[in-house]
Amino acid sequence: DHLRVNALLLLAPHLPVQLLTQAFSVAAAVVDDYDRVYGLVGLAPHLPTELLAQALTTATAITDSFYRAQALSGLAPHLSEELVTQALSTAAAITSDYDRTRALVGLASRLSAEELDALRRKVLTTAAAMSSYPNLVDVLIGLARHLPVDERADVLAQALTAAINVSDDFNRADALVRLAPHLPAELLDRAL
C-alpha cells in the first residue's frame, strides 16, 4: 500500500479532478492507518472542497487516536472554516490527552486569537499532567510557534520542564536537543 500511495502522491499534481477523485478513493480505502494518513495528507493540497470534506470524514473515522490526530493536523491548512470547526470537534473528542493535544495544536494555525489563547491554557493544563512524556516537547514547541512572542515563554518553560522530567537519559537528551533552538536565553541555563 505504501508504494501505491506514494505513486498517487507523485501523480496528484498532474491529475484532473475526476482522477483526483479516484486517487482519493484509493487512498481512503488503504487499510494501514499510517499509509492512509500519508495519502490523505499528501493529496489534500490538490483536492477540491468536496473531497476535503470527505478526507475529514475519513480522518474522523480512523480509530487509532495517534493517526487521527496526525490526519487532522495534516489536513488543517487545507480545510475551509466550516471544516476546521468540524476538525476541532473531532480533535476535542479524542480521549488520549497527548493525541488530543497534538491534534488541537495541529489546528492552531487556523484559530482566532481568542481560540488560540484558550488552546494555550488547555494545553498547559494538560501538559502539566503529562510532564514526563518525551514527545510532549514537540507538541509544546508546535504550540509556541503559533503564539505571539510575548506569550511563548510559559509554553517553552513547560516544554523544558517536560524535557527535564523525561526519565531515561537518551530520550531526555533528545528532547532537550529538539527544544534548545526554541528556548529564550533566560531558560537556556535550565537546559544544561
Secondary structure, DSSP 8 states (H G I E B T S, - for coil): -HHHHHHHHHHGGG--HHHHHHHHHHHHT-SSHHHHHHHHHHHGGG--HHHHHHHHHHHHT--SHHHHHHHHHHHGGG--HHHHHHHHHHHHT--SHHHHHHHHHHTGGGS-HHHHHHHHHHHHHHHHHTTT-TTHHHHHHHHHHHS-GGGHHHHHHHHHHHHHT-SSHHHHHHHHHHHGGG--HHHHHHH-
